[in-house]
Amino acid sequence: MYLTTEFKQDIFEKHGRSKSTADTGSAESQIALFTRRISHLTDHLQSNKKDHATRLGLLKLVGKRRRLLDYLYKKDIERYRAIIAELNIRK
């Protein structure tokens, strides 16, 4: 599997709001995890162009990430700008 438990915990510790525990519920950690999954699926679709089921899953995942980013933009603009800069996501 491309996302092992250790890799997920590393993402949650790096991008979560709380550094002491694995913060899986914060918007930043979820956005970071979605970004990793989106990049993996994008690489997969470049080599498997006719995999339409994966393409649908990718579009749903991009929508989820967009909604979380919109929420973060409305809630706290500084956190939004920090996660955008950290993950190199552009609007």
TIKOL-792231 format. One line per field, with one value per residue (C-alpha): residue number from 1; x, y, z; residue in three letters. Coordinates in Angstrom, 2 decimals, decimal comma, padded with zeros to 5 digits. Layout:
<nodes>
i: c(NUM_...) .
x: c(X_...) .
y: c(Y_...) .
z: c(Z_...) .
aa: c(ALA_...) .
</nodes>
This chain:
<nodes>
i: c(1_2_3_4_5_6_7_8_9_10_11_12_13_14_15_16_17_18_19_20_21_22_23_24_25_26_27_28_29_30_31_32_33_34_35_36_37_38_39_40_41_42_43_44_45_46_47_48_49_50_51_52_53_54_55_56_57_58_59_60_61_62_63_64_65_66_67_68_69_70_71_72_73_74_75_76_77_78_79_80_81_82_83_84_85_86_87_88_89_90_91) .
x: c(000,00_001,34_000,10_001,45_000,46_003,87_003,69_000,24_001,40_004,37_002,02_-000,27_002,65_004,15_000,96_-001,35_-002,07_-000,86_002,75_002,67_-000,06_-001,15_-003,85_-005,93_-008,97_-007,52_-008,17_-004,43_-003,63_-006,57_-005,57_-002,01_-003,22_-005,60_-002,78_-000,57_-003,39_-004,16_-000,54_-000,44_-003,66_-002,47_000,69_-001,42_-003,74_-000,85_000,12_-003,43_-005,45_-008,58_-009,04_-012,26_-013,17_-009,94_-010,55_-013,93_-012,34_-009,68_-012,30_-014,20_-010,98_-010,11_-013,59_-013,17_-009,83_-011,33_-014,17_-011,71_-009,58_-012,67_-013,61_-010,12_-010,17_-013,39_-012,36_-008,72_-006,94_-003,48_-003,81_-005,07_-002,06_000,34_-000,98_-001,08_002,55_003,67_002,09_002,66_-001,03_-002,27_-005,82) .
y: c(000,00_003,42_005,00_003,06_003,81_005,28_007,56_008,80_009,49_011,40_013,56_014,16_015,11_017,42_019,22_018,82_021,64_019,71_018,55_016,20_013,84_012,70_015,25_013,48_015,74_019,16_020,66_021,08_017,41_016,26_018,64_017,31_013,71_014,50_016,26_013,18_010,93_013,31_013,32_009,51_009,15_011,73_009,69_006,54_008,16_009,37_005,78_004,33_006,73_004,55_004,02_006,01_004,73_006,15_009,40_009,75_009,06_011,68_014,29_013,58_013,86_017,18_018,43_017,37_019,16_022,28_022,33_022,00_024,80_027,01_026,29_027,17_030,35_031,50_030,38_031,53_033,14_032,79_029,01_028,87_030,82_028,69_025,37_026,68_027,77_024,61_022,19_024,33_024,35_027,24_028,36) .
z: c(000,00_-000,85_002,42_005,37_008,94_009,69_006,66_007,67_011,22_009,84_007,75_010,74_013,01_010,41_009,34_012,35_014,74_017,78_017,54_020,54_019,29_015,88_015,05_012,41_012,57_011,83_008,43_007,77_008,33_006,20_003,39_003,53_003,34_000,47_-001,38_-001,09_-002,32_-005,21_-006,36_-006,21_-008,22_-010,75_-011,36_-011,70_-014,25_-016,38_-017,05_-017,03_-019,14_-019,40_-015,66_-015,35_-011,89_-010,49_-012,36_-010,63_-007,26_-007,98_-008,85_-005,63_-003,64_-005,26_-004,36_-000,73_-000,52_-002,14_000,41_003,29_001,85_001,47_005,08_006,26_004,16_005,85_009,34_009,59_006,64_008,20_008,57_004,98_003,68_005,73_004,39_000,81_001,04_002,82_000,33_-002,78_-003,64_-005,68_-006,09) .
aa: c(MET_TYR_LEU_THR_THR_GLU_PHE_LYS_GLN_ASP_ILE_PHE_GLU_LYS_HIS_GLY_ARG_SER_LYS_SER_THR_ALA_ASP_THR_GLY_SER_ALA_GLU_SER_GLN_ILE_ALA_LEU_PHE_THR_ARG_ARG_ILE_SER_HIS_LEU_THR_ASP_HIS_LEU_GLN_SER_ASN_LYS_LYS_ASP_HIS_ALA_THR_ARG_LEU_GLY_LEU_LEU_LYS_LEU_VAL_GLY_LYS_ARG_ARG_ARG_LEU_LEU_ASP_TYR_LEU_TYR_LYS_LYS_ASP_ILE_GLU_ARG_TYR_ARG_ALA_ILE_ILE_ALA_GLU_LEU_ASN_ILE_ARG_LYS) .
</nodes>
